[in-house]
Amino acid sequence: MDIFSRLSWFFKQEKRAYILGASMLILVGLLAGIVPMIIARVIDEMTNGTLTYSALLFWVAVVAGISLLQYAMRYVWRTNIFGTSAKLEKILRQRLFNHFTKMDSVFYQKYRTGDLMAHATNDLGSIRMVAGGGILTMVDSLTQGIITLFMMFWAVDWQLSLMVIIPLPVLAIAIRFIGKKMHFHFRRAQEAFSSLNDKVQESVTGIKVIKTFGEEELDTIDFNKMTANVVKKNQSVYFYDALFRPAIQTIMGICTVIGLFYGGFLVLEGQITVGLLVAFLNYITRMSWPMVAIGRLLNIIERGSASYDRIMDILKEESNILEAENPVTTPIDGDIQFEIDSFTYPQTSEVMLKNVKFTLPQGNTLGVVGKTGSGKTSIFKLLMRDYDQYQGRISFNGVDMKVYSLDTLLGSIGYVPQDNFLFSTTVRDNIRFGNPSASQEIVEEVARLTSVHEDIIGFPEGYDTMVGERGVALSGGQKQRISMARAIINSPSLLILDDSLSAVDAKTEEAILEGIKTNRQDKTTIISAHRISSVMHADEIIVLDNGEIIERGTHYELLEQNGWYKQMYEKQQLEALLEGGGEQ
Ligand SMILES: Nc1ncnc2c1ncn2[C@@H]1O[C@H](COP(=O)(O)OP(=O)(O)OP(=O)(O)O)[C@@H](O)[C@H]1O
């Protein structure tokens, strides 16, 4: 029941709808409670021989009128209670989504995407059930139970009523027991089903890999095992489900037998009329719903509480990246000063960046090279404030980056990640994602700059071609170049190309770098790459190894240092020659 008080903020906010809905429910219950008494009266008049045609028509009209009235009232309570509960789901979903957009990398490392999706769907659905079906079940069963018991005790016979309700507590206990078992098995069946879902998703996404390894058969066996498991778990649910209704019917049957036996006796004794006995038997059948409802309500509450806890736990999570009190919102520009003494990823112990320091004057280009895992992307993550817990300082134009508002900071940086991601929309909208009102001319201009325009006009529908979630219809190089165009369209003060040229050939790479250079004369660019040709024209190049700068300088200075850079350069030159590309 605690969940109702925890949701009281919502019930207060929507009290009008709930009061109206609950009032209608109570009225429907009251009217339903009257009908058996009308039937009793008609039967008694029949048995007494006092029933006239007009009286019969009158009572039929009354019952029909009650049914119509109930129809209208049921419509009102449904729209009010169920309609309002959908609002709660919407409010929580918005809060959750808003929260997701504010959270930092640490949060996304802690929670798996699949789990977050499940919270945003299943958990919110369970909470909505509390505010909809839960409230309905509680008010309706209480009303129906109280009204029915009242009519049985007051309008029929209290002794007869007492005799009949004796088995009801047994029913309540049985329902609770079976309900608990069902809930337990239902949860296990759900878990099995969600694992099956994950499996299908993974298999479909990785189907190419599965096929190339010839693992279809094993994958199918795996899938069949999981399906069998889902069936097994569901069978347990059906087992208890099969006990549920018969248990209710049996106990209600016992109640009816007692009612008929003792009620018949009272009729013979002349203590109650036949009509009242019929009404009484009708009331007995009406008692089964409140019994069922107790079990159902407890289930709804249990699930809703667990879901509410999970959602609140997520909402309680705070981002480690906090906005400054009075953040600077003027666009960032000027020289970049990157002075990191040390940086360690949260939940790890190894220092990732050690003494990485560089100054990048506005308009210059910095090249970052180094072995895989040497820390190149880590530098970019810090520049984009993915992590704050480092020793050192990063400043733009002498102002600590933490002073800028996050929107300003990130709005001034164009980032092209290694694993470029395209949205499921047209090529055009992907390119102008950061500037939806950009004209076709501007879109084409940046597409030319990143050498992808010719490719796009060759697509079936040109710039209107739809791109799948991961751009399945496009080559890796095309995806890279579209992602680059998307980053460039806003002329960001700082452009970061994180190994973004790896899937394009040497000639295209040269054209793109040349385009960027002429287009971004007074803007700053950082390029990380495994191919030396991507960075050799930079104003400064740093070579990272194990999170430390081991060499730095211009291309020619680095060649003179005769270290890792020179070795890599010569190796790559040789490879290019062997491939027939020769000196670029
Ligand atoms: N979120 C994280 N938590 C813990 N360790 C991380 C995290 N992200 C990266 N690392 C580790 O930091 C190291 C450097 O990774 P980084 O991505 O900066 O390397 P990189 O030089 O960009 O590599 P590559 O050239 O392969 O892209 C790696 O050992 C990686 O495992």
The ligand as a Gaussian input file, in Angstrom:
#p B3LYP/6-31G(d) Opt

LIG

0 1
 N       35.404000       4.157000     -19.931000
 C       36.547000       3.554000     -19.697000
 N       36.789000       2.994000     -18.510000
 C       37.958000       2.381000     -18.270000
 N       38.956000       2.283000     -19.154000
 C       38.765000       2.817000     -20.349000
 C       37.564000       3.482000     -20.700000
 N       37.647000       3.916000     -21.976000
 C       38.861000       3.549000     -22.407000
 N       39.545000       2.897000     -21.447000
 C       40.902000       2.346000     -21.545000
 O       41.770000       3.424000     -21.780000
 C       42.818000       3.044000     -22.657000
 C       42.980000       4.068000     -23.753000
 O       41.859000       4.056000     -24.574000
 P       41.684000       5.105000     -25.757000
 O       40.352000       4.827000     -26.353000
 O       41.953000       6.467000     -25.265000
 O       42.815000       4.653000     -26.738000
 P       43.091000       5.071000     -28.227000
 O       44.512000       5.502000     -28.291000
 O       42.078000       6.033000     -28.716000
 O       42.927000       3.673000     -28.934000
 P       42.497000       3.320000     -30.444000
 O       43.580000       3.790000     -31.333000
 O       42.383000       1.830000     -30.430000
 O       41.204000       4.003000     -30.653000
 C       42.478000       1.662000     -23.139000
 O       43.328000       0.755000     -22.453000
 C       41.053000       1.441000     -22.744000
 O       40.829000       0.117000     -22.388000

